[in-house]
Amino acid sequence: MNKKILLWLLVFIALISCVSAVNLTNGLVAYYTFDTSYSANPGGNPTMIDLLNNYNVTSSVNTPTWNQTGKINQSWDYEFDNTEYSIINNDNAFNSEINTMCAWIKMDNGCPSASDCQIWNGDDNRTYIYFRINDQEKPEIGYSSTGANGLRVGTFALNSGEWYHVCYVIDVSDVGKELKIYINGSLDIEAGDAGDYDNPSGKNRLSATQLGTKTFDGLIEEIGFWNRPLNATEINDSFNNGSGKRPISAPPVPPPPGSNFSITAKDYYDNSNINTFNVSITNGITNYTFNTTSGQINTTIPSNSTSLWNITIDSNQSGGYYTRQYLNYNVSNNLEAKIWQVIVTFNSTEMITNNSVVADNYTVGSKTNTTTLYLKAGTYNVTFKKTGYYDKIQQFTFSALDNVTRTITNVYNSKVNITVNNILTNASINNFTINFSINHSIYNYNSFSSTTNGYIIFNALKDYNYTINIDPTGHIVQNESFLVNDTQFNFTAYVYTTNSISFKFYDEKNNSLINWKTISIELISDLYSNNYSTSNGTLYVDLLSPSLYTMRYSAVGYTERFYYFNLQNRTHTNISLYLAPISFSNITATVYDQFSDEVESAYIKVLRYDLVSNSYILQEIGKTNFEGEAILTLQKNTEYYKFIVEYPLGTVKKVTTPTYIYNDDISFQIIIGQGVAENFYNSLDVSYSLVFNNATNNFKYTWSDANGIASKGCLKVYRLTASQNILESNTCTNGAVGSIVTGVTNISGYSYKADAYVYFNNDEYYLTSSYHIYQAADIVKQYGVFLIVILTLIFLGIGYWMKTFALILTPMPLLIGSVIRIIQVPIWISLGVTLTCWIVAILLSKK
C-alpha cells in the first residue's frame, strides 16, 4: 500500500515538473539583446548580432542611439522625429512564420496623434504582419495574407516613461481566439479571424514600416521571434515578474585553437596608449574573452587566418571608455583599436536672435565633424565654422563617459570697428567708452566696452540697425545710429569738445551771414565772463561751465541784442543769432501777471515768419527789468511776428498768435503759478498740414492729435490788401482729428493768407499759416505801372496851357489802374484823389 502511494506521488511530481518546465528556446527563430557586447558602430548607424547568429541586424537608418539603460542590460533609443529604425537580415524575411513576438519597450512621449509607432514590421507588398503602438498608446497586431486580414487593438493604454513587456501570439488552432495580445505577462485581448496566416517574404524591420515611416519613439530591447505560439505560462515566464528573462545565452567558450593575432588600444582623440582594457571575440559560434593591464593582448587565433570575427573592446582606465565593436574583422591583420571616453554632439545659436545655425563643422584639436565628436575627458576649446560667419571658439569641460549635447552660443557674421574723431580737427580720440545696442522691436541686445587705443570692435549680425552711445574723454556724449550691411563694417563718429557752442550771426533783414564786418560778443554767467569778436560770422566756444548764460552782441550798423540760454553738461549746441539793422524800431514789451503787476525776469522770445521755409525763426530774446519791461528790436508794419513768454527760462507761460507790429509798445499778460503752458505742450503732439491746391483754388487744413484731447480745429482765411486784412472765412470742425477745405476767388492780383488753429477745450492755439498770391497778367506786370506814369506826366504837361483841364485828367490813370487792378491801390483811395482834383479844378474855373 505504501509503495503504491509513493509511486503515485512520484508520478504526480513528475507530471508537475513536466508542466512547470518552460523551454523558451523551442521554436526560437531570432533573439536580439540590444546589449553593447552584441552591437557595433557607435555614433554611426549601429548593427547587432542575433544570439542565434541567424538574422543579424545588418544596418540602421538615421543613427538610433545605443548603450542606453535597458530592462536587463542595454537598450537602443529610437527617435520618431528623426525617423530612426533598423534593418534585419539585409531587409530579407525570416525563413519561417512568426507566430509569437515579444519585446520590452519604454515610450518617450507616446505615439504622435494620427500616427502609429512600429515595433516590428514584415511586409512584401502582398503579405504583411506588424506589431505596433497606436496614437492612443495601445498595442495593435495587424496582418494581411492570402487567407484573411485584419487588425486587433489591445485595451490597455501604455504610459510614457515606463517599461512594458508586450507580446502578440497567432494560434490558428485556437478557433475564435486566434489572435492574442499580452502586456506584462497577462492576457490583454484574444480575438478570432486570423485565417490562413502566411509569412511575409521581405522588408524585415525594427521600428519602421516597409516605407521607413511611423518609427517608434523610445527604448527597445530584448526582442524575440518564435515560429510557434507561446502559451500563457511561457509568456509569463518571459516576463519573469517584471525582471525579464532571456531564452538563450551566448555559447560556452571553447579552448583557443591557436595564437598570433594581437590587439592594442589607443585613445581615439590623442592616440595615447591605453594599457588596461578588455576584449571579447566571437565568430557566432566560438567566443573568447581577454583582458590586459600591459597595453597588448596576444590571442591564440592564427594570424594567417582569413576568418572574420566580431571584436568588442572596452576599458575602465582613467574613468572608463565607451565600448566599441569591430564587426567582421579579418584577423590576418593585428588590430589597433581606437576607443573614446566622451561622445558630444554640438549645435550653435546666433547672438541677439538666438536662432539655430547649422555649422559647416566643429573642430577640437585635430578632430573635425559636422555634429558629433569623440573625445578624451578634459577641457577643450571648440571652434565653430560656417561660411559667411566668423569662427567662434568656446570652451567646454567633459568627464569620462559623458554622452552629451553642447551649444556654441553667440555666433556672429559681422565685426563693427568704431573710431571717434574730433569734428573740428579730425584728430583721433584714443580714450572713449561705447554702449552698443540693437534697434529692433523684438530683440534686445547691448554691449559695453572702453578703450585707450582709439578703436573698439563689436561682434554683430548683418542687416540690423544699431545705436551707439559714445562717451569720449574731453568731448560731448553723443548717439549715432547705422545699418550694419557688411561682414567688416567700419564707422567713425565725429564729436565736438565738451560744453561747446557753435554760433552763427545773420542779418535779420535778408537772412545773410554777416561775414563782412566785425561782431562784438560778450558772454556772461555767474561763474564766467569773456569778450569775443568775429569777422566771418561764426564763433566756436568750448569747455564752458554748465550754467545760465547771457549773451550780448552787436556790430556797426546794427542794434545791440541779447540772447539767453542754459548750457547743459557734456553737450554741443548750434545757435543762430540775428542782428537787426538800425532802421528797425525799438519796441517796449511789458509783461504783467494775472493781477496786472509787472513781472521781472520774464523772457520774451521773438519769432519772425520766414516765407522761404514757411516757419517762424527765433530772432532775439528779451528779458524784463524790474518794471516788467524789455526793449525788442522789430520791423513795424511789414513783418509777421510770434512771441513766446517764458517764466523762468524754459517754462512757457504764453504763446501768441502771429501779428504785425504797428505800435511802439506791446504787452503780455501771463498767469504765474499755474500750468498755463499745458496747451503749448499739448500742441507738440498734434501733427498737421496746411497746403494750397492750385487746381481747385482752395486751402486744405488737416490735423490729428495723438493724445486725442484736441476739441476742434479752425481755419481762418484772409484777403490781404494794402491797408487791412479782410476775413474771408472762419471755419471750424469739432474733433481731435479732422480736415477743413476753404475755397478762394481766383482774381489776378489777389493775395490770401490762411491761419490754422487747434483748440484744447476753449483755448485757441495757433499752428501755422499759408499764403497764396494770384499774379497779374504778364503784360500788366511788365507795362501797367509804366503806362500809368506816362499818362500822368502827359496830363500834367497839359497844365502848362490849361490848368483846370489838367487837374481833371491827371488822376484818371490812377483811378483806371485801380479799377482794372493794374496797381495795388484800393479803389476808394484812387477815387478820393480823383474827386479832390476835380473839386480843385471847379474852384479854379470860377476865378
ABEGO torsion letter per residue (X at the ends): XAAAAAAAAAAAAAAAAAAABBBAABGBABBBAGBAAABBGBGBBBBBBBAAGABBBABBBGGBBBGBBBAABBBBBBBAAAGBBBBBGGGBBBABBBABBBBBBBBAAEBBBGBBBBABBBBAGABBBBBBBBAAGBBBBBBBBAABBEBBBBABBBBBGBBBBBBBBBBAABBGAABBBBBGGBBABBBBGAEBBBBBABGBBBGBBAAGBGBBBEBBBGBBBBABBBBAAAAAAAAGGGAEBBABBBBBBBBBAEBGBBBBBBBAAAGBBBABBBBBBBAGABBBBBBBAAGBBBBABBAABABBBBBBBBBABGGEBBBBBBBGBBAABBBBBBBBABBBBBBBBBBGAGBBBBBABBBBEABBBAABBBBBBEBBBBBBBBBGBBBBBBBBBBBBGBBBBBBBBGBBABBBBBBBBBAAAGBBBABBBBBBBBBBAABBBBBBBBBAAGBBBBBBBBGBBBBBBBBBBGBBBBBBBBBBABABBBBBBBBBBBGBBBBBBBBAAAGBBBAABBBBBBBBBAABBBBBBBAAGBBBBBGBBBBBBBBBBBBBGBBBBBBBBBBBBGBBBBBBBBBBBAABBBBBBBBBBAAGBBBBGBBBBBBBBBAAAGBBBBABBBBBBAAGBBBBBBBBGABBBBBBBBOBBGBBABBBBBBBBABABBBBBBBBGBBAAAAAAAAAABBBBBBBBAAAGBBBBBBBBAAGABABBBBBBBBBBAABBBBABBBBBBEABBBBBBBBBBBBGBBBBBBBBBBBEABBBBABBBBBBBBBBAAAAAAAAAAAAAAAAAAAAAAAABAAAAAAAAAAAAAAAAAAGABBBBAAAAAAAAAAAAAAAAAAAAX
